[in-house]
């Protein structure tokens, strides 16, 4: 099957529109100033925690040093904990704190607001169909 460039273009436009909507709300949604990477780390951790730092680095396709700095910042703000693995002390396990879980809820609520605005033109049936398709594609 030949890749559909139209789908790629439309997905890119949708992701940029979504990102712009999140960015427009950053002042209200991110008073802790964790930034986009911090938000992505927290929401990813909410899906897979606790997890080795190396797995988070691979899943998010980021440089290890960049991720280490971001995790240190999130830890200093009380959103994550880093602990050595009980089975291999060379491995760092990362997980959310209660404060981190509360922050994830704020981030997800903001994401839902942006998605709702973008999807306003769709009927309830089309939204349900889109939800099913996205669930099929999710990890």
C-alpha positions in Angstrom: 0.0 0.0 0.0 1.3 3.4 -0.9 1.5 5.9 2.0 -1.3 8.5 1.8 0.3 11.9 1.8 -3.1 13.5 2.4 -3.6 11.7 5.7 -0.1 12.7 6.8 -0.8 16.3 5.9 -4.2 16.3 7.7 -2.7 14.7 10.8 0.1 17.2 10.8 -2.4 20.1 10.6 -4.6 18.6 13.3 -1.6 18.1 15.6 -0.4 21.7 15.1 -3.9 23.0 15.7 -4.1 21.0 18.9 -0.7 22.1 20.0 -1.6 25.8 19.3 -4.8 25.4 21.4 -2.8 23.9 24.3 -0.1 26.7 24.0 -2.9 29.4 24.1 -4.0 28.0 27.5 -0.4 27.6 28.9 -0.5 30.5 31.2 -3.7 29.2 33.0 -3.0 25.5 32.6 0.7 25.6 33.5 1.3 27.9 36.5 4.1 25.6 37.6 5.9 26.2 34.3 6.7 22.6 33.5 6.4 23.3 29.7 5.3 21.1 26.9 7.9 18.4 27.5 7.1 18.3 31.2 3.4 17.9 30.4 4.1 15.1 27.9 6.3 13.3 30.4 3.6 13.4 33.1 0.8 12.3 30.8 3.0 9.5 29.4 3.9 8.4 32.9 0.2 8.3 33.8 -0.2 5.6 31.1 2.8 3.5 32.0 4.0 4.2 35.5 6.1 3.1 37.3 8.6 2.7 34.5 12.4 2.6 34.0 13.7 6.0 32.8 15.2 4.3 29.7 11.7 3.0 28.6 10.3 6.5 29.0 13.2 7.9 26.9 12.5 5.3 24.1 8.7 5.7 24.2 9.0 9.5 23.9 11.8 9.4 21.3 13.9 11.9 23.3 17.6 12.3 24.2 18.4 10.7 27.5 20.2 13.8 28.8 17.2 16.0 27.9 14.8 13.6 29.6 17.0 13.4 32.7 17.0 17.2 33.0 13.2 17.3 32.6 12.7 14.5 35.1 14.9 16.3 37.6 12.9 19.5 37.1 9.6 17.6 37.6 11.0 15.9 40.7 12.1 19.3 42.2 8.5 20.5 41.7 7.1 17.5 43.4 5.5 15.8 40.4 7.6 12.7 40.1 9.7 10.4 42.1 12.9 8.7 41.0 14.1 5.6 42.8 16.6 2.8 42.0 15.1 -0.4 40.8 15.0 -3.0 43.5 16.3 -5.6 41.0 19.0 -3.5 39.4 20.3 -0.4 41.2 21.7 1.0 37.9 18.1 1.4 36.7 16.1 4.4 37.7 12.4 3.9 38.1 10.2 7.0 37.5 6.6 7.4 38.8 4.1 10.1 39.5 3.4 11.6 43.0 -0.1 12.4 44.1 0.7 16.0 43.1 1.8 14.7 39.7 -1.4 12.8 39.2 -3.4 16.0 40.1 -1.3 17.9 37.5 -2.1 15.2 34.9 -5.8 15.7 35.5 -5.4 19.5 34.9 -3.5 18.7 31.7 -6.0 16.2 30.5 -8.9 18.6 31.2 -7.1 21.3 29.1 -6.5 18.8 26.4 -10.2 17.8 26.4 -11.3 21.4 26.1 -9.0 22.0 23.1 -10.2 18.7 21.5 -13.8 19.7 22.1 -13.3 23.0 20.4 -11.6 21.4 17.4 -14.2 18.7 17.1 -17.2 21.1 17.4 -18.2 20.7 13.7 -18.5 16.9 14.1 -21.8 15.2 14.9 -22.0 13.0 18.0 -21.9 10.0 15.7 -18.8 11.2 13.9 -17.1 11.9 17.3 -17.9 8.4 18.4 -16.5 6.9 15.2 -13.4 9.0 15.6 -13.0 7.9 19.2 -13.2 4.2 18.1 -10.6 4.7 15.4 -8.2 6.5 17.7 -8.6 3.8 20.4 -7.7 1.2 17.7 -4.5 3.1 16.9 -3.5 3.9 20.5 -0.7 1.9 22.2 
